[in-house]
Amino acid sequence: PNAPANVTTALAQTPLTEPALPLTGVFRLPPQLLGDAARRLGYLSVFIAVLIVIVEAFQLYAQPKLEPVLMDPVNQLLSLAAVLMGLGMFILERRKLVTPSTLLGIGMVFEIVVAFSIAMVETSWPLKPDEPVMGLSSLGPWIVAVGVIIPNRPLWTLATAVAAATMWPVAYAINDARFGFTPPPWGTLLAWPVINYLLAVAAYLIGKRIYGTAIAAQSAIDLGSYRLVAPIGKGGMGEVWRASHRMLARAAAIKLIKAEAIAGQSARQATLSLRRFRREANVIASLQSPHTVYLYDFGTSKDGRWYYVMELLDGISLQELVSNFGRVPGPRDVAILQQACESLEEAHQQGLVHRDLKPTNIM
């Protein structure tokens, strides 16, 4: 344990002058996936708006007995709100009047508004105490359709789906207060709401699988010759992955700069940041000290993320060494510092400052 350590300073594992960039919303989807979600949401919203009008017109024609329900002022107002919101979202997406992240947030509200409109119509017709409830509420397929068609982070998919399912008991309580229904048996009353909640969970599970597959496939394609294998760690500006080359039998470490850290920039800011990134990557790649992590490659993925391809180190950090084995003896301290200083000296000669030198960044 007293032998000198072979020290490698992880200069390339952190961009040396990372700019402080704004985050883009709470959804944190990759820009390409976020744009796809916005486009799907635009088409889905206008489709639902048209479908609401057609279905209500058909029901009035085919089942005149439903006229009191469909023409109820509250139900009419909710249907109008859903139609106008759907058309508005389509216009917002087509004309790019809001960011995709903002549109996705509006889409979550839209899902709940449509769910409430459906539930108010369904619960305006009383449940008969002596007859069982058959089939499904129209609310369930709507929840599943949104979860499957619109990619979103799984947590938000679940939260929105549960909120949409909750609209049925809320609507029933409102209409019960308005019309004074004869109370049906609990089994009859709970049949549709319970199924709606089960379908909300199904929407979450399906959406989670689709989201994970989309993220993995996009990362594998966008990084060209490298295939991401497993995450190694993450920080404020990015995450590091173990990767393998598709052609060469060589493992590597890839640092991906977080998409939200660059997606909110103006065109001028993005250009300047990209130039800085390329300049620093070129300089880091020129460092030849055996005590500095080698940088093999760098680039920009299709979804706008920047990445470094670096030497994959087989070892532990200085922080792990101290945490696992205790205090480092003096002679070994000197050897570690000498090797770290040799790495930093070459970097300083190239005009680079590490800015984050600490035990976790010394291997």
RAWO-V916352 format. One record per residue. N is the residue number from 1. PHI is phi in degrees with one decimal (999 if undefined). OMEGA is omega in whole degrees, -180 to 180 (none if undefined). D_LAST is the distance of its C-alpha to the last C-alpha in whole Angstrom. Layout:
[[N:PHI:OMEGA:D_LAST] [N:PHI:OMEGA:D_LAST]]
This chain:
[[1:999:180:15] [2:-90.4:-179:16] [3:-69.7:179:15] [4:-60.8:180:13] [5:-86.0:171:9] [6:-86.5:-169:8] [7:-93.7:172:6] [8:-124.8:179:5] [9:-86.5:-173:6] [10:-82.1:180:7] [11:-61.8:-174:11] [12:-83.1:-176:12] [13:-83.9:177:11] [14:-135.7:173:14] [15:-55.5:-166:17] [16:-76.6:178:18] [17:-131.3:-179:21] [18:-60.5:179:22] [19:-74.4:175:25] [20:-79.0:-174:27] [21:-115.2:-179:29] [22:-72.9:174:31] [23:-85.8:-176:31] [24:-116.9:173:34] [25:76.2:-176:35] [26:-100.1:-172:34] [27:-87.4:173:34] [28:56.5:172:31] [29:-81.6:172:32] [30:-56.9:-175:31] [31:-52.2:-178:34] [32:-65.6:179:35] [33:-69.5:178:36] [34:-65.3:177:37] [35:-63.6:178:39] [36:-64.3:178:40] [37:-62.3:180:41] [38:-64.3:179:43] [39:-63.5:179:45] [40:-62.2:-179:46] [41:-65.4:178:47] [42:-61.1:180:49] [43:-68.4:-180:51] [44:-64.2:-177:51] [45:-65.3:180:52] [46:-71.2:177:55] [47:-63.8:180:56] [48:-66.5:179:56] [49:-59.5:179:58] [50:-68.3:-178:61] [51:-63.9:179:61] [52:-59.6:-180:62] [53:-63.9:-177:65] [54:-65.2:-178:66] [55:-63.4:-180:65] [56:-65.6:178:67] [57:-64.1:180:70] [58:-66.0:-179:70] [59:-63.1:178:71] [60:-63.0:-179:73] [61:-77.8:-174:75] [62:-81.3:-177:75] [63:-131.5:-178:75] [64:-58.5:-180:77] [65:-65.1:180:77] [66:-84.0:-177:73] [67:-56.5:178:74] [68:-59.8:180:74] [69:-75.1:-175:71] [70:-70.2:-178:70] [71:-93.6:175:72] [72:-58.3:-176:71] [73:-54.7:-180:70] [74:-65.5:180:66] [75:-65.6:177:66] [76:-63.2:-179:67] [77:-65.0:179:65] [78:-67.4:178:61] [79:-62.6:179:62] [80:-63.2:179:63] [81:-62.2:180:60] [82:-64.4:-180:58] [83:-64.9:-179:59] [84:-65.0:179:59] [85:-66.0:178:55] [86:-62.3:179:55] [87:-65.1:179:56] [88:-63.5:179:55] [89:-65.3:178:51] [90:-61.9:179:52] [91:-66.3:179:53] [92:-58.8:-179:50] [93:-72.6:-177:48] [94:-66.2:-178:50] [95:-93.9:178:51] [96:54.5:-178:47] [97:-82.2:177:48] [98:-134.0:178:45] [99:-71.1:177:42] [100:-57.2:179:41] [101:-63.2:178:39] [102:-64.8:179:42] [103:-63.5:178:44] [104:-65.1:176:42] [105:-64.2:177:43] [106:-64.2:180:46] [107:-62.8:177:46] [108:-64.1:177:45] [109:-65.6:180:48] [110:-60.5:178:50] [111:-58.5:-179:50] [112:-71.7:179:51] [113:-63.4:178:54] [114:-62.7:179:55] [115:-60.9:179:54] [116:-66.2:178:56] [117:-62.6:178:59] [118:-60.9:-177:59] [119:-65.5:180:59] [120:-64.7:178:62] [121:-66.8:-178:64] [122:-65.0:-177:64] [123:-85.8:174:64] [124:-75.0:177:68] [125:-98.9:-172:69] [126:-65.3:172:70] [127:-78.0:-178:69] [128:-81.0:-176:72] [129:-62.1:-175:72] [130:-99.4:-180:74] [131:-126.3:179:72] [132:-73.8:176:68] [133:-87.1:-178:65] [134:-109.8:174:65] [135:73.2:-178:62] [136:-121.6:167:59] [137:-70.5:177:59] [138:-65.1:-180:58] [139:-66.9:-178:55] [140:-60.6:178:53] [141:-59.2:178:53] [142:-64.0:179:52] [143:-63.0:-179:49] [144:-65.7:-178:48] [145:-60.1:180:49] [146:-65.1:-180:47] [147:-62.2:-178:44] [148:-85.0:-173:44] [149:-80.6:-174:45] [150:-101.2:178:43] [151:-68.9:179:39] [152:-155.4:176:37] [153:-63.5:-173:34] [154:-53.2:-178:36] [155:-62.5:180:36] [156:-71.6:175:38] [157:-60.3:-180:40] [158:-65.6:-178:41] [159:-61.0:-179:42] [160:-69.3:180:44] [161:-63.8:179:46] [162:-65.9:178:46] [163:-62.5:179:48] [164:-65.0:179:50] [165:-64.2:-179:51] [166:-69.7:180:52] [167:-63.1:-178:55] [168:-67.8:178:57] [169:-62.5:177:58] [170:-64.5:180:58] [171:-63.7:180:60] [172:-63.3:179:62] [173:-62.7:179:62] [174:-65.0:-178:64] [175:-70.4:176:66] [176:-64.0:177:67] [177:-68.4:-179:68] [178:-75.7:-170:70] [179:-110.1:180:72] [180:63.1:-179:72] [181:-65.7:169:71] [182:-73.0:-175:73] [183:-62.0:175:70] [184:-84.3:174:69] [185:-58.6:-178:67] [186:-59.5:179:64] [187:-61.3:178:63] [188:-65.4:-178:65] [189:-67.5:-176:63] [190:-89.4:-173:59] [191:-55.8:-177:60] [192:-71.7:180:58] [193:-57.4:-179:56] [194:-63.1:178:54] [195:-63.5:178:54] [196:-61.0:179:53] [197:-67.7:177:50] [198:-63.4:179:49] [199:-70.0:175:49] [200:-64.8:176:46] [201:-65.2:178:44] [202:-62.5:178:45] [203:-61.2:178:44] [204:-63.5:-178:41] [205:-65.4:178:40] [206:-66.1:180:41] [207:-62.4:179:39] [208:-63.4:180:36] [209:-65.2:180:36] [210:-64.7:-180:37] [211:-62.4:180:35] [212:-62.1:179:32] [213:-64.0:-180:33] [214:-64.3:180:34] [215:-64.6:-178:30] [216:-64.6:-179:29] [217:-64.5:-179:31] [218:-65.4:179:31] [219:-63.2:-179:27] [220:-63.9:-178:28] [221:-74.3:-173:30] [222:-67.0:-177:29] [223:-95.0:169:26] [224:60.5:-173:28] [225:-77.3:-176:27] [226:-107.6:178:24] [227:-113.9:179:24] [228:-71.4:-176:22] [229:-105.0:-177:21] [230:-158.9:178:19] [231:-71.1:177:18] [232:-103.6:180:14] [233:-174.8:179:14] [234:-144.2:179:16] [235:-140.4:-176:17] [236:-65.6:-175:20] [237:-112.1:-177:20] [238:-171.7:178:19] [239:-138.3:-178:17] [240:-109.9:-179:15] [241:-121.5:166:17] [242:-76.8:-176:16] [243:-138.7:176:19] [244:-127.0:178:21] [245:-81.6:-176:23] [246:-70.2:-177:27] [247:-107.2:-173:28] [248:-99.7:178:25] [249:-84.7:-177:23] [250:-139.5:176:20] [251:-81.1:-179:17] [252:-148.0:173:16] [253:-111.5:-179:14] [254:-117.2:173:17] [255:-100.8:177:16] [256:-100.1:175:20] [257:-78.4:-175:21] [258:-56.1:-178:24] [259:-61.9:-176:27] [260:-68.4:-179:29] [261:-78.3:-178:27] [262:-125.1:-174:29] [263:-69.4:-177:32] [264:-89.0:-177:34] [265:-80.4:170:34] [266:-72.9:-179:37] [267:-60.0:-179:38] [268:-67.1:179:37] [269:-61.9:-179:34] [270:-63.1:179:32] [271:-64.3:180:33] [272:-64.2:-180:32] [273:-66.1:180:29] [274:-65.7:177:28] [275:-62.6:179:29] [276:-63.4:179:26] [277:-59.2:-179:24] [278:-66.1:-179:25] [279:-63.1:-179:25] [280:-67.0:179:22] [281:-63.2:178:20] [282:-62.7:-179:22] [283:-68.0:180:21] [284:-61.2:-179:17] [285:-64.8:-179:18] [286:-82.5:-179:20] [287:-71.0:-173:17] [288:-116.0:-179:17] [289:-61.0:177:14] [290:-65.9:-179:12] [291:-102.0:178:9] [292:-119.6:177:10] [293:-60.7:179:9] [294:-79.3:176:13] [295:-105.3:-176:15] [296:-87.8:-170:18] [297:-159.0:174:21] [298:-155.7:-179:22] [299:-179.2:178:25] [300:-124.7:-179:27] [301:-77.6:-178:28] [302:-64.3:-179:32] [303:-90.8:173:31] [304:93.7:179:30] [305:-82.4:174:26] [306:-97.1:180:24] [307:-150.2:171:21] [308:-110.2:170:18] [309:-111.0:-171:17] [310:-124.9:172:14] [311:-58.6:177:12] [312:-90.8:-176:11] [313:-87.5:177:8] [314:-103.9:-177:9] [315:176.6:179:7] [316:-126.3:179:6] [317:-80.1:177:4] [318:-61.0:178:6] [319:-62.8:178:9] [320:-65.9:179:9] [321:-59.4:-178:9] [322:-69.0:-178:12] [323:-65.1:-175:14] [324:-87.8:-172:14] [325:-120.7:176:15] [326:89.6:-174:16] [327:-60.8:-180:16] [328:-86.9:180:14] [329:-60.8:-176:17] [330:-55.0:-180:18] [331:-59.1:180:17] [332:-72.2:174:14] [333:-54.6:-178:13] [334:-61.6:-179:15] [335:-63.0:180:13] [336:-64.0:-178:10] [337:-65.2:179:12] [338:-60.5:-178:14] [339:-68.4:177:11] [340:-64.4:-180:10] [341:-67.3:176:14] [342:-62.1:178:14] [343:-64.1:-177:12] [344:-68.8:-180:14] [345:-61.3:179:17] [346:-63.9:179:18] [347:-63.3:-180:17] [348:-65.5:178:20] [349:-65.1:178:22] [350:-91.9:179:22] [351:83.6:-179:23] [352:-105.5:175:19] [353:-119.9:-173:18] [354:-66.5:177:15] [355:72.6:-178:17] [356:-144.9:-179:14] [357:-78.3:-179:12] [358:-158.0:-175:10] [359:-56.4:180:8] [360:-71.3:180:7] [361:-104.4:174:6] [362:-117.6:-176:4] [363:-98.4:none:0]]
